[in-house]
Amino acid sequence: MVFNPIELGKKVAHVVCKGNRRLYHRFRGGSFYGGIATADVVGCNLRCAFCWSWRSSHLVPENSKLMMPEEVASKLIEIACKRGYRLARITGGEPTLCPEHLLKVIDILNQEGLLFILETNGILLGYEKELAKEIAKRDVFVRVSIKAPTPRAFSKVTGASEEFFEYPFKAFENLLEAGHPVKMMRAAIVLGYGSKKDYAKLLEKLASIHPELVDVEWEVITLYPSVKRRLEKMGLLPSVYSLP
């Protein structure tokens, strides 16, 4: 049965957000973007069949801990300083579920000269213009993940109702309306769930919002053993993939 990701997000936030604290389960460095300090968060408002981090985005790991924004930022700054990074991110779940917490983390990181990479499914940024306005005030590169090229495929792979296919695109519209530079945002499009024509139409849709949004990142699903078994069981193996 399909679900409303806004309502699911509220239910998940009730578990993973307590006041201005949020659940995290890991901190690490990483080679993505040429080197980035990374915090792995708990909780998401989608249920993507190909999610590599479903144990933390759909469940609450035993080692997870509620943390204040200052604690999170301190750990990310420490990792960045030790490794010479200038970037930081929160990943593994949906960062925007606890907006006040997220914005405070970003503020502290920006004060330390770090650029924050917001990896998001775009649902809440498309739903809440005020959140997009707050993001636009900060030094943030927004990477919006587009899970599939059509509403039907989106619903199949995420579990969400087809109408929410539009929300990542509304996220770009809201950010641009709020004055966020187009050079500071990008669509990351998951391959393997549509035809060439479907993906061409998707690019046209992005171009209609802003011509520079056609500079996209193509995302290929890695078939880790657990991911492959899950996709096979659901009949959702992508036509394009990579092996671990």
LINZIUR-V117467 format. One record per residue. N is the residue number from 0. SS is DSSP state (H for helix, E for strand, L for the rest). OMEGA is omega in whole degrees, -180 to 180 (* if undefined). D_CENTER is the distance of its C-alpha to the mean C-alpha in Angstrom with 1 decimal. Layout:
N	SS	OMEGA	D_CENTER
N	SS	OMEGA	D_CENTER
This chain:
0	L	-180	23.0
1	L	-177	20.1
2	E	176	18.5
3	L	-177	17.2
4	H	175	13.6
5	H	179	14.7
6	H	177	17.5
7	H	179	15.7
8	H	178	13.2
9	H	180	16.5
10	H	179	18.0
11	H	-180	15.3
12	H	179	15.3
13	H	-180	19.0
14	H	-171	18.8
15	H	179	16.2
16	E	178	17.1
17	E	-173	20.7
18	L	178	21.9
19	L	176	19.9
20	E	177	19.1
21	E	179	16.0
22	E	173	16.1
23	E	178	15.2
24	E	-180	16.7
25	E	172	16.6
26	E	-174	16.8
27	E	169	17.5
28	L	179	17.9
29	L	-177	16.5
30	L	179	17.6
31	H	180	14.4
32	H	-180	14.9
33	H	179	18.5
34	L	-176	17.9
35	L	174	15.4
36	E	-170	15.8
37	E	172	13.1
38	E	179	12.7
39	E	-173	11.6
40	E	179	10.9
41	L	172	12.3
42	L	179	11.2
43	L	178	9.0
44	L	170	10.3
45	L	179	10.2
46	L	-175	12.4
47	L	-177	11.6
48	L	-176	14.9
49	L	-176	13.8
50	L	180	11.3
51	L	-175	12.6
52	L	-174	11.9
53	H	-180	13.2
54	H	179	15.9
55	H	180	13.7
56	H	-179	11.1
57	L	-178	14.1
58	L	176	16.9
59	L	-180	18.0
60	L	-179	19.2
61	L	-176	22.7
62	L	-178	22.0
63	L	-175	19.3
64	E	174	20.4
65	E	-176	20.0
66	E	174	19.7
67	E	179	20.4
68	H	-179	18.4
69	H	178	21.4
70	H	-179	21.3
71	H	-179	17.7
72	H	-180	18.4
73	H	180	21.7
74	H	179	20.4
75	H	179	17.9
76	H	179	20.8
77	H	178	23.1
78	H	-179	21.1
79	H	-180	20.7
80	H	-178	24.5
81	H	-173	25.7
82	H	178	23.9
83	L	179	24.2
84	L	172	20.5
85	L	-177	19.7
86	E	176	15.9
87	E	179	13.7
88	E	169	10.1
89	E	-175	8.6
90	E	178	6.8
91	L	179	8.0
92	L	-180	6.9
93	L	-176	5.4
94	H	-173	6.9
95	H	180	8.4
96	H	178	10.6
97	H	-170	13.1
98	H	-179	13.3
99	H	177	16.6
100	H	-179	15.7
101	H	-177	12.7
102	H	178	15.0
103	H	177	17.7
104	H	-179	16.0
105	H	-179	15.1
106	H	-179	18.7
107	H	180	20.2
108	H	178	18.4
109	H	178	19.4
110	H	179	22.9
111	L	177	23.1
112	L	179	22.2
113	L	174	18.8
114	E	180	16.1
115	E	175	12.6
116	E	179	9.7
117	E	176	6.8
118	E	-171	3.6
119	E	173	2.2
120	L	174	4.3
121	L	-176	6.9
122	H	-177	9.3
123	H	176	10.5
124	H	177	10.7
125	H	-177	12.7
126	H	-174	14.7
127	L	180	15.6
128	H	-178	17.2
129	H	178	18.1
130	H	177	14.6
131	H	179	14.1
132	H	180	17.6
133	H	177	16.8
134	H	-178	13.9
135	H	179	16.4
136	L	-170	19.0
137	L	179	17.3
138	L	-173	16.9
139	E	170	13.1
140	E	-175	11.7
141	E	179	8.9
142	E	-176	7.0
143	E	-179	6.2
144	E	176	6.0
145	E	-166	9.4
146	L	-178	10.4
147	L	-173	14.1
148	L	-179	16.7
149	L	178	18.6
150	H	-179	18.3
151	H	180	20.3
152	H	177	18.3
153	H	-179	15.0
154	H	-179	16.8
155	H	-174	18.2
156	H	-178	15.2
157	H	-176	13.0
158	L	-178	16.0
159	E	178	15.3
160	L	-176	18.1
161	H	-176	18.5
162	H	-177	18.6
163	H	171	14.9
164	H	-175	14.5
165	H	-170	15.4
166	H	175	12.9
167	H	177	10.3
168	H	175	13.6
169	H	178	14.8
170	H	178	11.9
171	H	180	13.5
172	H	-180	16.8
173	H	179	16.3
174	H	179	15.2
175	H	178	18.1
176	H	180	20.4
177	L	177	19.6
178	L	178	20.6
179	L	-177	17.5
180	L	-180	18.7
181	H	179	17.5
182	H	-180	17.8
183	H	176	15.0
184	E	-179	12.3
185	E	173	11.6
186	E	173	10.6
187	E	-170	9.6
188	E	179	11.7
189	E	179	12.4
190	L	171	16.1
191	L	-177	18.8
192	L	177	18.6
193	L	179	21.0
194	L	176	23.9
195	H	179	24.3
196	H	178	25.3
197	H	-178	22.2
198	H	176	20.0
199	H	178	22.6
200	H	178	22.4
201	H	178	18.6
202	H	177	19.4
203	H	179	22.1
204	H	178	19.9
205	H	-179	17.7
206	H	180	21.0
207	H	177	22.4
208	H	174	19.9
209	L	-177	20.6
210	H	-177	22.3
211	H	180	20.3
212	H	176	17.0
213	H	173	18.7
214	L	-171	17.9
215	L	172	14.9
216	E	179	13.4
217	E	-174	14.6
218	E	180	12.7
219	L	-179	15.3
220	E	174	14.9
221	E	-177	16.9
222	L	170	19.3
223	L	-175	19.6
224	H	-179	22.6
225	H	178	20.8
226	H	-180	18.2
227	H	-180	21.2
228	H	-179	23.3
229	H	-180	20.8
230	H	177	20.3
231	H	-179	24.1
232	H	-178	24.8
233	H	-177	22.7
234	L	-175	24.1
235	L	176	20.8
236	L	-179	21.4
237	L	179	19.9
238	L	177	22.6
239	L	-179	20.9
240	E	173	19.7
241	E	179	20.4
242	L	-178	22.2
243	L	*	21.5
